[in-house]
């Protein structure tokens, strides 16, 4: 009986210790293994699910002052308005790009809780003539938190993934031109200075 009480006590302490602690994610030793190739319809499903979650949060947080006609405005007033814009751009891209050279990836590193969830959708295109993997867009999950895993781990996974393709190298210039956040995070802030 004493062992049972002790076990219950430990279980209770463990459940409280995990309460409100952010989920931590870990990159695979082979970073490209965190990237899963998905279909355009799967990419669309993930992004629509994220949009539904954001709409649910808005309606939940504004249940006393909510009118349906204010929903689009409230979506763009969010701190994560860039996610809504990226989801819209993704849907446009999917509708216009269905060739064999288009690649859709889900970035799913393993969490501390031993689960995987999609943190980013990556949209790319392979230029077979020039042997380039051109990254066109990243769509972040509204549930992703940079304190849980840095987006640089995604960049490392993409570089590693490119090594497994027939293309010779990765090209992030299109992404950098169209999404300043990644240019600042991946290209500008991470410059290594020469010690000349």
C-alpha positions, 0 to 999 in steps of 0.5 A: 500500500505504501508503494502505491501511495508513493507511486501516485505521489511521484505521478502527481509531482511529474504531472505538475512539473510538466504543467505550462512548460513549453514543449521542447523539440530536438533536431535529428542527428540527420536533420533531413529526417525531420522533413517529410515529403507531403502532397499539395492536398496535405499541405493545404489540409495542415494550413487550413487546420492552422487557420481554423485554430486561429479562428477558434482562438479569436472567437474564444477570446472575443466571445462577448464582442464577436461579430462574424463580419469582423473576423477577417479584420481580427485575423489580420490584427493578430501578432501572427498575421503573417501566418494568415498571409502565408496560408493565403499565399500557400493556397494560391501557390498550390492552385497554380503549381502542380508539376512534378518539380514542385516539392511540399515538405512538412518539418516535424522534429521530435518533441521532448514528449516523443511526439511529432507535429508539423511546425512548418510547411516548406514549398520548393521547386526543383530546377532540374536543368540547373540542379537547384532546389529553390525554396519558395515559401515557409508557412509556420504553424501558429503553435511553433515557438522559437524557444522550443526549437530555433528556425535555424534547425529548419534551415539545416534540415533543408540544406541536408535534404538538398544533399539527398536530392539530385540537385547540387545546392539549395537556393534561398534567394527567392525566400529571402526576397519575399520573406524578410523575417528569414533573410534577417534570421538566416542570412543577415544575423548569422553571418560569420565574420572573417578574422582577417 
